[in-house]
Each structure stands twice: as C-alpha cells, then as structure tokens.
C-alpha cells in the first residue's frame, strides 16, 4: 500500500509500506517453509523525475504518442521473522549445514534501485505504472535460539540451496520489474 504525491513540476514522491503475517497470508503460506510466527515489514520511499516538460495538462495524462516516462531512485528496507522447525541452514564460509529442531529466523534487506518507467491514465482516475530497474542490496540472515543443532554434510541432497538457508551477510545485484495500479485523488 502506498501514496504518491505530484507537484506541478516534473518531480513525484512516493512511499509504500508493506506488512504481512501468518494470518494475513495464510492461503499463500500453506505448504511452504514459513510457519505460525511469520511476520514481514517493508518500507519503500521513491523519488521520480518525469521527462515530459511542463504543459497545461498534468504530466500523468497519456496523450497520443507521448507516454509520461520517468527515471526513479527507490530505496527499500525489509525485515522478516519466523520460528522455523525441522530444517537446516548453511552458515557463511562453512562446508557443513546445521540441522535443527527449532530456530528463530530473521532476515534484513536494505538496498536501492534505479528505475525507468511510464504511466498510463485510464478511466480518468486509474493510473497504471509500468517499471523496470536494477540495483544493489545488502541482505543479512541469522538463525538464533537453535534447539538440538547437528552438523550435517548434505542434508536432503540439495544441490541448490534456498536463499533463506544461507546465513550471513551478502551483497546482491537485483532486478526490478513490475506494474502498479493506483487511483488519482484530486483534480486530473
């Protein structure tokens, strides 16, 4: 969920906030790794600069042959927690995995994207925002409060580990591709 503010110049500012837990995401979380203690929080501020010059019409109106294109910088902060059972993880710089009966899981991810996109206004009040981008992120995953930890060589024969099983801090290259749908409040 988010808000975006546009002045009468070429700049726009937005802020998105995301939240999830087991109750809200129950149908999506069935038969996957996340448990009853799952929680997620996300914050995404963004600054957009539109290429269209000032005109008598607002920048976000799509006129024939002129899409309102923009360049944006988006930052993000994500935090996730859960209490996991009967699984394993790979400590950074270690040849062994650690299997456990129970563990507290925490993931923090901070980063930024540079994005390019365009907006289309339909039905005079609905905005569709298409975007793509690239960026960098810092991700830190930790497992604490382990119950019955055991060193293992190759549990379950996994040759491609799930990202959430890689404990430690990592820098990541990221791609961004998406569509947002919004509603215009105020005059168009």
Secondary structure, DSSP 8 states (H G I E B T S, - for coil): -EEEEE-SSSEEEEEEEEEEETTTTHHHHTTSS--TT-EEEEEEEEEEEE-S---SS-TTS-BTTB-EEEEEEEEEEEEEEEEEEEEEEE-TT-SSEEEEEEEEEEEEEEEEEEEEEEEEEETTTEEEEEEEEEEEEEEEEEEEEEES-EEESSGGG-SS--GGGB-EEEEEEEEEEEEEEEE--S--
